[in-house]
Amino acid sequence: MVVLPDRIVVAANNGLYEIKNKKGRVIVDEKYFHTLAADENNTLVAVADDELYLLFLNDNKWIIEKHKAPVESIQCAYIQTRDSIWLGGYDKIFQAIRARAKDEFSYINHYIPSRFYEPVDIRMINNTLYFFQPSCHYRFEQDTIVSTSEFLPNNGNSGIQIIPNANYTWIKYNQSWESFPMNKDLEQTRIFLNLFTKIKYIHTDSHNNIWLITDNDKLYKIEKPDSAGYKFEELEVYLTHITDGNNDFVNLESSTIGYKENALVFNLSAPFFLKQNATQYTYFVEGLMNDWSRWSHDSKISFPFIPAGDYFLHVKAKNVLGVESKVKTYNFQIQTPFRQTKLFYLLLVLLLGSLVYFFIKYRERNLTKEKEMLSKMVEKRTHEIAKQKEEIEIKNNEITSSIEYAQKIQSAVFPSKEKLDGLLNDYFVFFKPRDIVSGDFYWATKIKNKIVIAAADCTGHGVPGAFMSMLGVSFLNEIVNKDEKLNAAEILNLLRSDVVSTLSQGENGKEARDGIDLALCVFDFQAKTMQFAGAYNPVLLVRNGQIYEYKANRMPVGAFSGPQESFTNHVIDLVPEDKIYLFTDGYADQIGGPEDKKLMIRNFKNLLLEIHKKPMHQQHQTLEKNLINWMGEKPQIDDVLVIGVGV
């Protein structure tokens, strides 16, 4: 309905009508109109299903423009100008725009970020366009619809109903109604809207009286009060009774409540002559809660468990007209159970202290007896241990003496310095066993005009490795003495055959896994060539500041699960100033350094590059010093062997 200066225009479900001079007349017939709006120039816009009507008076006659609506669910309209009209539906906002009068409208669909399927009402407030939904409000800002909370109530609750009319947008928040734009003259009359449960339409007249229609089509008027305003009697809230978990009444006259009755229900009442069931309550228990509870229609405050202590219950009530009562306070105390009192703890401490005292005395007596028995046993065991220690020392000395003698034998088997000096002009041997005897060994001999050198690492350390090294030296001597024309690879093939045949009968018939990793070189200094064959261990050649690594075969001299292939024979031309290095894995695998890691083959190669131009005896000293510095306080983990030969 729109009220114009000389007439009233009504949109109904069967047409559009005007009432003038107490007479009604049809403007548009047989159309179901959903919305009707007017601007300050008395231009009207009405929407019926999928049709939009633009109406304005000319010589007291209605000029009607008929256009197609964007959708059928348009619920509200706002006329910005005759050529710019805003339309709102369920979660939809359209802007109808046309370039010239009487042209067809084009529609711009503006997205609204709504969470619910709700109607939209459009309102211009302070030259800003607002869109209202029950649950959220929006405004039009820089061609974009953005959410706003400036009109939400202080409690931040969402609305549950929206009723638009010509003057205001009415939104119901929980139990109260708000109008937009705000009007202070309506503050005292709109609270009476709370008396009605289902309102279909709200209208405010020029005197700020409120007219409303309920769902049963009854018309009501709420008159604006005089300047003194409405006077409401003061609301009082009462604590009527208290019940415990067994629904037994608790004495209100006593503020002390037993611990077993700590499941309590406080029953409240706030009598009022209008709509008593709409009264709301809030409470705050000092000592148990941090803040007031939400307003609730429930007049019962239930606590399934309240700990022992002293509490203050504060309660308030609010009637259907929004009148709040004063705060009422009730003090009550939940008794502390005996098991939580100081007396109980004192008795408990005394009892425990007595038990501890008698237990200590009992243990002291038993400990004295046990001490005497232990003293005799210790004396006996001390004598036995001393005797065993003496026997162990004797055996240990015998074993150590045997191992030291074995070391002398092993050293005698290795090439002496005098022999090596006779074979090589420029060389060093850095040999550092982990134990007294070693699993690493070096070997050298001369066959006609050729020098054969080997650096080997046998399975195991100490005595087991030493036995393997003795076998290796013996086999090598036997092989080269039988045939002086063998190359490096053939020597390794024959050595493998001897090792496998000698060690093949392991325990329970199983093949033994003992073997030797070694690098073997045959030097012909006259022809300036070198042959190399290796079992796992490579050989390094340093020439003109570059280091070259010749790979060994990935199989040992011994039993092997893979195919028994011949070792590869590498032939390498030598030039003056070449440096050749044979070595086992002990140097590169040593743990040490600031991070307790292996030295690694990469760092070993870099070290050789740094020192290869030094005299051989200085290279020996540098390798030894570097290893000691790298180890620090860490133990040596393997035998170490490095042989350097200069051309």
C-alpha positions as CSV (number, residue, x, y, z in Angstrom):
1,M,0.0,0.0,0.0
2,V,1.2,3.5,-0.9
3,V,-0.3,6.7,0.5
4,L,-0.2,9.6,-1.9
5,P,-1.4,13.2,-1.1
6,D,-4.9,12.7,-2.7
7,R,-5.3,8.9,-2.9
8,I,-4.2,5.5,-1.7
9,V,-2.8,2.9,-4.1
10,V,-3.1,-0.8,-3.1
11,A,-1.4,-3.8,-4.6
12,A,-3.4,-7.0,-4.2
13,N,-3.4,-10.6,-5.4
14,N,-6.0,-9.8,-8.0
15,G,-4.9,-6.4,-9.3
16,L,-3.7,-2.8,-8.6
17,Y,-6.3,-0.4,-7.1
18,E,-6.6,3.2,-6.1
19,I,-8.9,4.7,-3.4
20,K,-9.8,8.4,-3.9
21,N,-12.6,10.3,-2.3
22,K,-13.7,7.1,-0.6
23,K,-14.2,5.4,-4.0
24,G,-12.1,2.5,-5.4
25,R,-11.0,2.1,-9.0
26,V,-9.0,-0.6,-10.8
27,I,-5.7,0.5,-12.3
28,V,-4.4,-2.9,-13.4
29,D,-6.8,-5.9,-13.3
30,E,-6.3,-9.7,-12.8
31,K,-2.7,-9.6,-11.9
32,Y,-1.1,-11.0,-8.7
33,F,1.1,-8.1,-7.4
34,H,3.9,-8.9,-5.1
35,T,5.3,-5.4,-4.4
36,L,4.5,-1.7,-4.7
37,A,6.8,1.3,-4.1
38,A,6.8,5.0,-4.7
39,D,9.3,7.9,-4.8
40,E,9.0,11.5,-3.7
41,N,7.6,12.5,-7.1
42,N,4.7,10.0,-6.7
43,T,6.1,7.7,-9.4
44,L,5.0,4.1,-8.7
45,V,6.6,0.8,-9.5
46,A,4.6,-2.4,-9.2
47,V,5.7,-6.0,-9.9
48,A,3.3,-8.8,-10.8
49,D,4.8,-12.2,-11.5
50,D,7.1,-11.6,-14.5
51,E,5.9,-8.1,-15.3
52,L,7.1,-4.7,-14.1
53,Y,4.7,-1.7,-14.2
54,L,6.0,1.9,-14.0
55,L,3.1,4.4,-13.2
56,F,3.0,8.2,-12.9
57,L,0.2,10.7,-13.0
58,N,-0.4,13.1,-15.8
59,D,-3.5,15.4,-15.6
60,N,-4.9,13.2,-12.9
61,K,-4.6,10.1,-15.2
62,W,-2.2,7.2,-14.7
63,I,0.4,6.7,-17.4
64,I,1.5,3.0,-17.4
65,E,4.6,1.5,-18.8
66,K,4.7,-2.3,-18.9
67,H,8.1,-4.1,-18.9
68,K,9.3,-7.7,-18.4
69,A,10.6,-8.4,-14.9
70,P,14.0,-10.3,-14.5
71,V,12.4,-13.1,-12.4
72,E,9.0,-14.0,-10.9
73,S,10.0,-13.8,-7.2
74,I,10.5,-10.0,-6.9
75,Q,9.4,-9.0,-3.3
76,C,10.4,-5.3,-3.1
77,A,11.4,-2.3,-5.2
78,Y,13.1,1.1,-4.8
79,I,12.9,3.9,-7.4
80,Q,16.2,5.7,-7.7
81,T,15.0,7.5,-10.8
82,R,12.5,6.6,-13.5
83,D,15.4,5.1,-15.5
84,S,17.1,3.3,-12.6
85,I,15.0,1.0,-10.4
86,W,16.3,-1.5,-7.8
87,L,14.4,-4.8,-7.4
88,G,14.9,-7.4,-4.6
89,G,13.8,-11.1,-4.5
90,Y,14.9,-14.1,-2.5
91,D,18.7,-13.8,-2.3
92,K,18.6,-11.7,-5.5
93,I,19.2,-8.0,-6.3
94,F,18.6,-6.5,-9.7
95,Q,19.2,-3.0,-11.0
96,A,16.9,-2.0,-13.9
97,I,18.5,0.5,-16.2
98,R,17.5,2.2,-19.4
99,A,19.2,4.9,-21.5
100,R,16.0,6.8,-22.5
101,A,12.4,7.0,-21.3
102,K,10.0,4.4,-22.7
103,D,13.0,2.2,-23.7
104,E,13.0,-1.4,-22.4
105,F,14.9,-1.9,-19.1
106,S,18.1,-4.0,-19.0
107,Y,18.9,-5.8,-15.8
108,I,22.1,-6.0,-13.9
109,N,22.2,-8.9,-11.4
110,H,24.2,-8.0,-8.3
111,Y,25.6,-10.8,-6.3
112,I,24.6,-10.9,-2.6
113,P,26.7,-13.2,-0.4
114,S,23.8,-14.5,1.6
115,R,24.0,-17.7,3.7
116,F,20.2,-18.3,3.8
117,Y,17.3,-18.2,1.3
118,E,15.7,-15.0,2.6
119,P,13.8,-12.1,1.1
120,V,15.6,-8.8,0.5
121,D,14.2,-5.3,1.3
122,I,15.9,-2.2,-0.3
123,R,16.1,1.2,1.5
124,M,18.0,4.5,0.9
125,I,19.5,5.8,4.2
126,N,21.7,8.9,4.3
127,N,22.2,8.8,0.6
128,T,23.5,5.2,0.8
129,L,21.6,2.2,-0.6
130,Y,21.1,-0.6,1.9
131,F,19.8,-4.1,1.5
132,F,18.2,-5.8,4.4
133,Q,17.7,-9.5,5.1
134,P,16.7,-11.0,8.5
135,S,20.1,-12.6,9.0
136,C,22.4,-10.0,7.5
137,H,22.6,-6.4,6.2
138,Y,24.4,-5.0,3.1
139,R,25.2,-1.7,1.5
140,F,26.0,-0.6,-2.0
141,E,29.6,0.7,-2.1
142,Q,31.7,1.4,-5.2
143,D,29.4,-0.7,-7.4
144,T,29.8,-3.7,-5.0
145,I,27.4,-5.1,-2.4
146,V,29.3,-5.5,0.9
147,S,28.2,-6.8,4.3
148,T,27.6,-4.3,7.1
149,S,26.8,-4.6,10.9
150,E,26.0,-1.0,11.6
151,F,22.3,-1.6,12.0
152,L,22.5,-4.9,13.9
153,P,21.4,-5.0,17.5
154,N,24.0,-4.8,20.3
155,N,23.7,-8.5,21.0
156,G,24.6,-9.3,17.4
157,N,21.7,-11.7,17.0
158,S,20.4,-12.5,13.5
159,G,16.8,-11.6,12.5
160,I,14.1,-14.1,11.9
161,Q,11.4,-12.1,10.0
162,I,11.4,-9.1,7.7
163,I,8.4,-6.9,6.8
164,P,8.9,-4.0,4.3
165,N,6.6,-1.1,3.8
166,A,6.7,2.4,2.2
167,N,8.4,4.1,5.2
168,Y,10.4,1.5,7.1
169,T,11.9,-1.9,6.9
170,W,10.9,-3.9,10.0
171,I,13.0,-6.8,11.1
172,K,12.4,-9.1,14.1
173,Y,15.4,-10.0,16.2
174,N,14.5,-12.8,18.6
175,Q,11.7,-11.2,20.7
176,S,12.1,-7.5,19.6
177,W,11.4,-5.5,16.4
178,E,13.7,-2.9,14.9
179,S,12.8,-0.4,12.2
180,F,15.1,1.0,9.5
181,P,15.8,3.8,9.2
182,M,15.8,4.3,13.0
183,N,13.1,6.5,14.4
184,K,13.3,7.5,18.1
185,D,9.6,8.4,18.1
186,L,8.8,4.7,17.5
187,E,10.9,3.4,20.4
188,Q,8.0,3.2,23.0
189,T,5.4,2.0,20.6
190,R,7.3,-0.7,18.7
191,I,7.9,-2.7,21.9
192,F,4.2,-3.5,21.9
193,L,4.8,-5.5,18.7
194,N,6.3,-8.2,20.9
195,L,2.8,-9.0,22.1
196,F,1.9,-10.4,18.7
197,T,3.3,-13.8,17.6
198,K,2.6,-13.7,13.9
199,I,2.5,-10.3,12.1
200,K,1.8,-10.1,8.4
201,Y,2.0,-6.3,7.8
202,I,3.2,-3.2,9.7
203,H,2.5,0.4,8.8
204,T,3.3,3.7,10.4
205,D,1.2,6.7,9.8
206,S,2.2,10.4,9.9
207,H,1.5,10.6,13.7
208,N,3.9,7.7,14.3
209,N,1.1,5.4,15.3
210,I,1.7,1.8,14.3
211,W,-0.9,-0.3,12.4
212,L,-0.4,-4.0,12.0
213,I,-2.2,-7.0,10.6
214,T,-1.8,-10.5,12.1
215,D,-2.0,-13.8,10.4
216,N,-5.7,-14.1,11.2
217,D,-6.3,-10.9,9.3
218,K,-7.1,-8.8,12.3
219,L,-6.1,-5.1,12.3
220,Y,-4.5,-3.5,15.4
221,K,-3.4,0.0,16.2
222,I,-0.6,0.9,18.6
223,E,-1.0,4.6,19.5
224,K,2.0,6.8,20.1
225,P,2.1,7.8,23.8
226,D,2.0,11.4,24.9
227,S,5.1,13.4,25.9
228,A,5.2,11.7,29.3
229,G,5.5,8.2,27.6
230,Y,4.2,4.9,28.9
231,K,4.7,4.1,32.6
232,F,5.3,0.4,33.4
233,E,5.3,-1.0,36.8
234,E,8.6,-2.3,38.1
235,L,9.4,-5.9,37.3
236,E,10.4,-8.1,40.2
237,V,12.2,-11.5,40.0
238,Y,11.9,-14.1,42.7
239,L,13.6,-17.4,43.7
240,T,10.5,-19.5,44.4
241,H,12.2,-22.8,45.5
242,I,15.3,-25.0,45.1
243,T,15.3,-28.7,44.4
244,D,18.2,-31.2,44.6
245,G,19.0,-34.2,42.3
246,N,16.2,-36.3,43.9
247,N,13.6,-33.5,43.3
248,D,13.5,-32.9,47.1
249,F,13.1,-29.3,48.2
250,V,16.1,-27.5,49.7
251,N,15.4,-25.2,52.7
252,L,15.5,-21.6,51.4
253,E,16.0,-20.2,54.9
254,S,19.4,-22.0,55.2
255,S,22.2,-20.9,53.0
256,T,24.2,-24.1,53.7
257,I,23.6,-27.0,51.5
258,G,25.0,-30.5,52.1
259,Y,27.7,-31.8,49.7
260,K,25.5,-34.7,48.6
261,E,22.8,-32.2,47.5
262,N,25.1,-30.3,45.1
263,A,23.0,-31.1,42.0
264,L,20.6,-28.2,42.3
265,V,17.7,-26.6,40.3
266,F,16.9,-23.0,41.1
267,N,13.3,-22.1,40.1
268,L,12.6,-18.4,39.2
269,S,9.5,-16.3,38.7
270,A,8.8,-12.8,37.5
271,P,5.0,-12.1,37.5
272,F,3.7,-9.8,34.7
273,F,0.2,-9.2,33.4
274,L,1.1,-9.5,29.7
275,K,2.3,-12.7,27.9
276,Q,3.9,-14.2,31.0
277,N,5.5,-17.1,28.9
278,A,7.6,-14.5,27.0
279,T,9.5,-13.5,30.1
280,Q,13.2,-14.1,29.9
281,Y,15.8,-14.8,32.5
282,T,19.6,-14.5,32.9
283,Y,21.9,-15.4,35.7
284,F,25.4,-15.3,36.9
285,V,27.0,-17.5,39.7
286,E,29.9,-15.7,41.3
287,G,32.6,-18.2,42.0
288,L,31.4,-20.6,39.3
289,M,30.9,-18.5,36.1
290,N,32.9,-15.8,34.4
291,D,29.9,-13.9,32.9
292,W,26.1,-13.7,32.7
293,S,24.2,-16.4,30.8
294,R,22.3,-15.7,27.6
295,W,18.7,-14.6,28.0
296,S,16.4,-17.6,28.1
297,H,12.6,-18.3,28.6
298,D,13.5,-21.2,30.9
299,S,12.7,-20.2,34.5
300,K,14.8,-23.1,35.8
301,I,18.5,-22.9,36.4
302,S,20.0,-26.4,36.6
303,F,23.5,-27.3,37.9
304,P,24.2,-31.1,37.7
305,F,27.3,-30.6,40.0
306,I,28.5,-27.7,42.1
307,P,31.9,-28.1,43.9
308,A,32.2,-27.3,47.5
309,G,32.5,-23.6,48.2
310,D,30.8,-20.3,48.8
311,Y,28.7,-18.8,45.9
312,F,26.5,-15.8,45.0
313,L,23.6,-16.4,42.5
314,H,22.7,-13.2,40.7
315,V,19.4,-13.3,38.6
316,K,17.5,-10.8,36.4
317,A,14.3,-11.0,34.4
318,K,13.0,-9.2,31.3
319,N,9.3,-9.1,30.3
320,V,7.8,-9.1,26.8
321,L,8.0,-5.3,26.7
322,G,11.7,-5.3,27.4
323,V,11.5,-4.0,31.0
324,E,14.3,-5.5,33.0
325,S,14.1,-6.2,36.8
326,K,16.7,-5.3,39.3
327,V,19.4,-7.9,40.1
328,K,18.4,-10.3,42.9
329,T,21.2,-12.1,44.8
330,Y,21.1,-15.3,46.7
331,N,24.0,-16.5,48.8
332,F,24.5,-20.2,49.3
333,Q,27.3,-22.5,50.4
334,I,28.0,-26.1,49.4
335,Q,29.5,-28.0,52.4
336,T,33.0,-29.5,52.1
337,P,32.9,-33.3,52.5
338,F,34.9,-34.7,55.4
339,R,37.4,-36.4,53.1
340,Q,38.4,-32.9,51.9
341,T,38.7,-31.2,55.3
342,K,41.9,-30.3,57.1
343,L,41.1,-32.7,59.9
344,F,40.8,-35.6,57.5
345,Y,44.2,-34.8,55.9
346,L,45.8,-34.4,59.4
347,L,44.5,-37.9,60.5
348,L,45.6,-39.3,57.2
349,V,49.1,-37.9,57.6
350,L,49.3,-39.3,61.2
351,L,48.2,-42.7,60.0
352,L,50.6,-42.8,57.1
353,G,53.4,-41.5,59.3
354,S,52.8,-44.3,61.8
355,L,52.8,-46.9,59.0
356,V,56.0,-45.5,57.6
357,Y,57.7,-45.5,61.0
358,F,56.8,-49.1,61.8
359,F,57.8,-50.2,58.3
360,I,61.2,-48.5,58.6
361,K,61.8,-50.2,61.9
362,Y,60.9,-53.5,60.5
363,R,63.1,-53.0,57.5
364,E,66.0,-51.8,59.7
365,R,65.9,-55.1,61.6
366,N,65.8,-57.2,58.4
367,L,68.5,-55.1,56.8
368,T,70.9,-55.6,59.7
369,K,70.5,-59.4,59.3
370,E,70.9,-59.2,55.5
371,K,74.0,-56.9,55.9
372,E,75.7,-59.5,58.1
373,M,74.9,-62.3,55.6
374,L,76.1,-60.1,52.6
375,S,79.3,-59.2,54.4
376,K,80.2,-62.9,54.7
377,M,79.1,-63.5,51.1
378,V,81.2,-60.5,49.8
379,E,84.2,-61.7,51.7
380,K,83.9,-65.2,50.1
381,R,83.2,-63.8,46.6
382,T,86.1,-61.3,46.9
383,H,88.5,-64.1,47.5
384,E,87.1,-66.1,44.5
385,I,87.2,-63.0,42.3
386,A,90.8,-62.3,43.3
387,K,91.7,-65.8,42.4
388,Q,89.9,-65.7,39.1
389,K,91.5,-62.3,38.3
390,E,94.9,-63.8,38.9
391,E,94.1,-66.7,36.6
392,I,92.8,-64.4,33.9
393,E,95.8,-62.1,34.1
394,I,98.1,-65.2,33.6
395,K,96.0,-66.3,30.6
396,N,95.9,-62.8,29.2
397,N,99.6,-62.4,29.4
398,E,100.1,-65.7,27.7
399,I,97.6,-64.7,24.9
400,T,99.2,-61.3,24.5
401,S,102.7,-62.8,24.4
402,S,101.5,-65.2,21.7
403,I,99.9,-62.4,19.7
404,E,103.0,-60.3,20.0
405,Y,105.1,-63.3,18.7
406,A,102.6,-63.7,15.9
407,Q,103.1,-60.0,15.0
408,K,106.9,-60.7,14.8
409,I,106.2,-63.6,12.4
410,Q,103.7,-61.4,10.3
411,S,106.3,-58.6,10.1
412,A,108.9,-61.0,9.0
413,V,106.6,-62.2,6.2
414,F,106.0,-58.6,4.9
415,P,108.7,-57.1,2.7
416,S,111.4,-55.4,4.7
417,K,112.5,-51.8,4.2
418,E,115.8,-53.0,2.7
419,K,114.0,-55.2,0.2
420,L,111.6,-52.3,-0.8
421,D,114.6,-49.9,-1.1
422,G,116.1,-52.4,-3.5
423,L,113.0,-52.7,-5.6
424,L,111.8,-49.0,-5.7
425,N,113.6,-45.7,-5.9
426,D,110.8,-43.4,-4.9
427,Y,108.1,-44.8,-2.6
428,F,106.5,-44.8,0.9
429,V,104.5,-47.4,2.9
430,F,102.1,-46.0,5.5
431,F,101.0,-49.0,7.6
432,K,99.0,-48.6,10.8
433,P,97.3,-51.8,12.2
434,R,94.3,-51.4,14.4
435,D,95.4,-54.3,16.7
436,I,98.8,-55.9,17.5
437,V,98.5,-58.0,14.3
438,S,96.8,-56.9,11.2
439,G,94.3,-58.0,8.5
440,D,95.9,-55.6,6.0
441,F,99.1,-56.6,4.3
442,Y,101.5,-55.3,1.7
443,W,103.6,-57.5,-0.6
444,A,106.3,-56.8,-3.2
445,T,108.6,-58.8,-5.4
446,K,110.6,-58.6,-8.6
447,I,110.1,-60.8,-11.7
448,K,112.9,-60.3,-14.1
449,N,112.7,-56.5,-14.9
450,K,109.2,-56.1,-13.4
451,I,108.2,-55.0,-9.9
452,V,104.9,-56.5,-8.5
453,I,103.3,-54.6,-5.6
454,A,100.0,-55.4,-3.7
455,A,98.0,-53.7,-1.0
456,A,95.4,-56.1,0.5
457,D,92.6,-56.1,3.1
458,C,91.7,-59.5,4.5
459,T,88.4,-60.5,6.1
460,G,88.4,-59.6,9.8
461,H,90.8,-57.8,12.1
462,G,93.4,-59.0,14.6
463,V,94.3,-62.7,14.7
464,P,91.7,-63.9,12.1
465,G,92.9,-61.2,9.6
466,A,96.5,-62.0,10.3
467,F,96.0,-65.6,9.4
468,M,94.4,-64.6,6.1
469,S,97.3,-62.2,5.4
470,M,99.8,-65.0,6.0
471,L,97.9,-67.2,3.5
472,G,97.7,-64.3,1.0
473,V,101.5,-63.6,1.1
474,S,102.2,-67.4,0.9
475,F,99.9,-67.8,-2.1
476,L,101.3,-64.8,-4.0
477,N,104.9,-65.9,-3.5
478,E,104.0,-69.4,-4.8
479,I,102.0,-68.0,-7.8
480,V,104.8,-65.7,-9.2
481,N,107.5,-68.3,-8.6
482,K,105.7,-70.9,-10.7
483,D,105.1,-68.6,-13.7
484,E,107.0,-65.4,-14.3
485,K,105.0,-64.4,-17.4
486,L,101.7,-63.9,-15.6
487,N,99.9,-60.5,-15.9
488,A,98.2,-58.7,-13.0
489,A,94.7,-60.2,-13.7
490,E,96.0,-63.7,-14.0
491,I,97.8,-63.4,-10.7
492,L,94.5,-62.5,-9.0
493,N,92.6,-65.3,-10.8
494,L,95.1,-67.9,-9.4
495,L,95.1,-66.3,-6.0
496,R,91.3,-66.5,-5.9
497,S,91.5,-70.2,-6.9
498,D,93.9,-70.9,-4.1
499,V,91.9,-69.0,-1.4
500,V,88.6,-70.7,-2.4
501,S,90.1,-74.2,-2.5
502,T,91.9,-73.8,0.8
503,L,88.9,-72.3,2.7
504,S,86.0,-74.1,0.9
505,Q,85.3,-76.6,3.7
506,G,83.4,-74.4,6.2
507,E,81.5,-75.5,9.2
508,N,78.6,-77.9,8.4
509,G,79.8,-78.0,4.8
510,K,78.8,-74.5,4.1
511,E,81.1,-72.4,1.9
512,A,83.2,-70.0,3.9
513,R,82.9,-66.3,3.1
514,D,86.5,-65.3,3.9
515,G,88.3,-63.4,1.2
516,I,90.7,-60.6,0.3
517,D,90.1,-57.1,-1.2
518,L,93.3,-55.9,-2.9
519,A,94.9,-53.8,-5.5
520,L,97.9,-55.3,-7.4
521,C,100.2,-53.5,-9.8
522,V,103.0,-54.8,-12.1
523,F,105.5,-52.0,-12.9
524,D,107.8,-52.1,-15.9
525,F,109.9,-49.0,-15.4
526,Q,112.0,-49.6,-18.5
527,A,108.9,-49.8,-20.8
528,K,107.2,-47.1,-18.8
529,T,104.0,-49.2,-18.3
530,M,102.0,-50.4,-15.4
531,Q,99.5,-53.3,-15.2
532,F,96.7,-53.1,-12.6
533,A,94.0,-55.6,-11.5
534,G,91.9,-55.1,-8.4
535,A,89.4,-56.9,-6.2
536,Y,87.1,-54.0,-4.9
537,N,90.2,-51.8,-4.2
538,P,91.1,-49.3,-7.0
539,V,94.4,-47.6,-7.8
540,L,94.9,-43.8,-8.1
541,L,97.3,-42.1,-10.6
542,V,98.2,-38.4,-10.1
543,R,99.6,-36.7,-13.2
544,N,100.0,-33.0,-13.9
545,G,97.8,-32.0,-11.0
546,Q,94.9,-34.3,-12.1
547,I,93.9,-37.5,-10.3
548,Y,92.7,-40.6,-12.2
549,E,91.0,-43.6,-10.6
550,Y,91.2,-47.0,-12.2
551,K,88.3,-49.1,-11.0
552,A,88.6,-52.6,-9.6
553,N,86.3,-55.5,-10.2
554,R,83.3,-55.6,-7.8
555,M,84.2,-59.1,-6.5
556,P,86.7,-60.3,-3.8
557,V,89.6,-62.8,-4.0
558,G,87.5,-65.5,-2.4
559,A,84.1,-67.1,-2.4
560,F,81.5,-64.9,-4.3
561,S,77.8,-65.4,-4.9
562,G,77.9,-63.8,-8.4
563,P,79.4,-65.3,-11.6
564,Q,83.1,-66.3,-11.4
565,E,84.5,-63.9,-14.0
566,S,88.2,-63.2,-14.8
567,F,89.6,-60.1,-13.2
568,T,90.3,-57.2,-15.6
569,N,93.9,-56.4,-16.5
570,H,94.4,-52.6,-17.0
571,V,97.6,-51.5,-18.9
572,I,98.6,-47.9,-18.2
573,D,101.4,-45.9,-19.8
574,L,103.5,-44.0,-17.3
575,V,105.4,-40.7,-17.7
576,P,108.0,-39.1,-15.4
577,E,106.6,-37.5,-12.2
578,D,103.6,-39.8,-12.2
579,K,102.5,-40.8,-8.7
580,I,100.6,-44.1,-8.1
581,Y,98.8,-44.9,-4.9
582,L,97.5,-48.3,-3.7
583,F,95.4,-48.4,-0.5
584,T,92.8,-50.2,1.6
585,D,89.6,-48.8,2.9
586,G,90.8,-48.1,6.4
587,Y,92.0,-44.5,5.8
588,A,88.8,-43.2,4.1
589,D,86.4,-45.1,6.5
590,Q,88.0,-43.6,9.7
591,I,85.4,-41.8,11.9
592,G,86.3,-38.4,13.2
593,G,86.2,-34.7,12.5
594,P,83.9,-32.1,14.1
595,E,80.8,-34.1,13.1
596,D,82.0,-37.6,13.9
597,K,81.7,-38.8,10.2
598,K,83.8,-40.9,7.9
599,L,86.7,-39.1,6.2
600,M,85.4,-40.4,2.8
601,I,87.3,-41.3,-0.4
602,R,86.7,-37.8,-1.9
603,N,88.6,-36.1,0.9
604,F,91.4,-38.7,0.7
605,K,91.8,-38.0,-3.0
606,N,91.9,-34.2,-2.3
607,L,94.6,-34.8,0.3
608,L,96.7,-36.8,-2.2
609,L,96.4,-34.0,-4.8
610,E,97.7,-31.5,-2.2
611,I,100.8,-33.6,-1.2
612,H,101.7,-35.5,-4.4
613,K,104.6,-33.1,-5.3
614,K,106.2,-33.5,-1.9
615,P,109.0,-36.0,-1.3
616,M,107.7,-39.5,-0.5
617,H,108.8,-39.4,3.2
618,Q,107.0,-36.1,3.7
619,Q,103.8,-37.5,2.1
620,H,104.1,-40.4,4.6
621,Q,104.3,-37.9,7.5
622,T,101.4,-35.7,6.2
623,L,99.1,-38.8,5.8
624,E,99.9,-39.9,9.3
625,K,99.5,-36.5,10.9
626,N,96.2,-35.8,9.0
627,L,94.8,-39.2,10.2
628,I,95.7,-38.5,13.8
629,N,94.1,-35.0,13.7
630,W,91.0,-36.4,12.0
631,M,90.6,-39.2,14.6
632,G,91.0,-36.9,17.6
633,E,89.9,-38.9,20.6
634,K,88.0,-41.5,18.5
635,P,89.4,-45.0,18.3
636,Q,90.9,-46.4,15.2
637,I,88.1,-48.6,13.5
638,D,90.2,-50.5,10.9
639,D,93.7,-51.3,9.7
640,V,95.2,-48.5,7.6
641,L,97.5,-49.1,4.6
642,V,98.6,-46.6,1.9
643,I,101.4,-47.3,-0.6
644,G,102.8,-44.5,-2.8
645,V,105.1,-45.1,-5.8
646,G,106.8,-42.4,-7.9
647,V,107.9,-42.8,-11.5
